[in-house]
Amino acid sequence: MKKWTVLQSNPECVKKILSSCDLMPLTAHVMSARGYNDIESLREFFDIGELCDNHELKDMQKAVDAINQAVENGELIYVYGDYDCDGVTASSILYDYLRNMGADVRCYIPERAEGYGLNASAIDRIYREGASLIVTVDNGISAVSEAEYIYSLGMKLVITDHHQPSEALPRAEAVVDPHRSDCPSSFKELAGVGVALKLLAALDDGNYDIVTEQYADIAAIGTIADVVPLVSENRIIVTRGLELLRNTENAGLISLITESGLSPENIDSGSVAFVVAPRINASGRFGSAMTAFNMLTGEDESVTECARELIRLNTLRKETEAQIEQEIAGIIGNDPKIAEKRVIVLSGSGWHHGVIGIVAARMVEMYEKPVIVISEDSDGFARGSARSVKGFNIFKCFEYCKELLVKFGGHEGAGGLTIKASDIPAFDEMVQRYAMEAHPQMPRYTITIDKLASGSDLSFENISDLKRLQPYGTGNAEPVFGFSGALVNAVVPLKNGEHTRLDIEYDGVSLQALLFRHHTASLDIRQGDRIDLAGTLSVNSFKGTKRISLTVCDYRLHGIRQDKYLAAYEAYEMFRRGERLDKAVLMKALPSREEMVAVYKAVKELKAAADSETLYARLGLNAFKLNVILDSFRDAGLISIGGHRRSIRLIKQDGKVDIAASETMTRLKQLTKD
């Protein structure tokens, strides 16, 4: 069960906000709950001002001078990018700008198999083609040895990047990176494409007008895709970029938007994050990033073919993810203890490196704990990608395990690694040891709710006013609202039951709650139930009729005491892992025969809709005890358990089974005697 945390607004501050500006009450409450409790902070948030002076960035003038000199001398310049969406968009805007300046310019984006950043083989190729200057975007800050190699060949280097530098900076004509310790720039969280956009403005005598008009649409895509905080300068870039994107003149983007079935006038940060950016990313994951680059910089009918290829590659990406997820479901089904660990470590042979990070993120959402997904290659090495929950630092975990790792990197929420395949079991053990030492009580997957909704909040005017908070993204998430005890009037299957709509009544207001990717047959929600929901609100219009819709991100039957459930479930997982528990806690988990019978009857009644959270809500049993019963049934071959919310499936069984003699019950009884 995901933990819900409800933020609280300051009523007095909300009154002052409402008396001083034109925000609707719901927007004012959300902003107050997020810490915007005075007019000055609100003005700073809503005022889409100007980007800061591009020369605030250390070495910016040196970069401009080096590039201008190469252009004036007719020297060949190579833009060196990266294969993700940020890198591709940064490459495309710098290349296109230099081309329009009349520069002799080409672009090199390494294939994923080459790895991230500058490499000797690529440098050799660029040298053979006669280049005299390499300009990096979205990479280069750690390329100390590669930089020396570039200079040994007689070429020069300009670095633009946004990643964290090490103590020694690479040799270069200029190193432009807001994270340099000596960089005086006021905003440090630019994406690689944001740094590139500032370079273009600096090349244009510091003027942002022309370069934002030409390239802010592409810069917005890269900024959103790189999941940097959408505040301050990033908010300015994305806000202006989205306005331009709705009427873009870029032939490639027009083709991609059209071929993807998007309505240009409705494009927002969500459609960029979930439709446009994944297709650009797919080129670097399953094909060549140059396909996306050619689409963004092309000017003829070939851009349409590029756009169609990106869509095809994105479909392949989704199919590959589904195959890996299916394999993982089988692995955990055969060994449920994997999912009960503090950190889930999964490995398989030949899993595509380009999608294991996405798979890890899905597994985090499903199992509500940190996940590391590792792909074993035929050369004896393996590469992994990790995603975490707030409070568990993946980078520190990797540092703890560094003696086993060939290479690693990342930050608190995500990371990547290279390891010998033979060391994976030892790595798993070390990860669990770190988790135990650093977090005796593991952080939980948490949904932050901006406000517990009331009937008065649910007006068309209130909900429409929330659009003023856009663009949404990291650091400025779309507001999530909580609904406690909503009455279900109807359960309606959508698209042959793949999705579900709930018609609900809440505090005197009727609205529709949409549960995407929730199969109706697997939901234990009935007409007349009271449920709790968390989700985002919108106003939809169909045939001239307005409706309020709630897109649900989590739900539970009403009446569950969250803290009580989570404490009991944590004790259950400690029991499964063999960790020490008080005898009194273990005694409470011992079920009676009558309780076992009640659980089995409920499973039979619920059929495909049975899962541990539903059973807890329907039966009211202690969560530790309930899951002990379910594990005992699994031991006896009566059920299978797996996936989201510990979904349960009945297994046909001939003859009687002795549940009391199951492995789980035997171990629990023994522990209560010791």
Secondary structure, 3 states (H helix, E strand, C coil): CCEEEECCCCHHHHHHHHHHCCCCHHHHHHHHHCCCCCHHHHHHHHCCCCCCCHHHCCCHHHHHHHHHHHHHCCCEEEEECCCCHHHHHHHHHHHHHHHHHCCEEEEECCCHHHCCCCCHHHHHHHHHCCEEEEEECCCCCCCHHHHHHHHHCCCEEEEECCCCCCCCCCCCCEEECCCCCCCCCCCCCCCHHHHHHHHHHHHCCCCHHHHHHHHHHHHHHHHHHCCCCCCHHHHHHHHHHHHHHCCCCCHHHHHHHHHCCCCHHHCCHHHHHHHHHHHHHHHHHHCCHHHHHHHHHCCCCHHHHHHHHHHHHHHHHHHHHHHHHHHHHHHHHHCCHHHHCCCEEEEEECCCCCCHHHHHHHHHHHHCCCEEEEEECCCCEEEEEEECCCCCCHHHHHHHCHHHEEEEEECCCEEEEEEEHHHHHHHHHHHHHHHHHHCCCCCCCEEEECEECCHHHCCHHHHHHHHHHCCCECCECCCCEEEEEEEEEEEEEECCCCEEEEEEEECCEEEEEEECCCCHHHCCCCCCCEEEEEEEEEEEEECCEEEEEEEEEEEEECCCCHHHHHHHHHHHHHHHHCCCCCHHHHHHCCCCHHHHHHHHHHHHHHHHHCEHHHHHHHHCCCHHHHHHHHHHHHHCCCEEEECHHHEEEECCCCCCCCHHHCHHHHHHHHHHHC
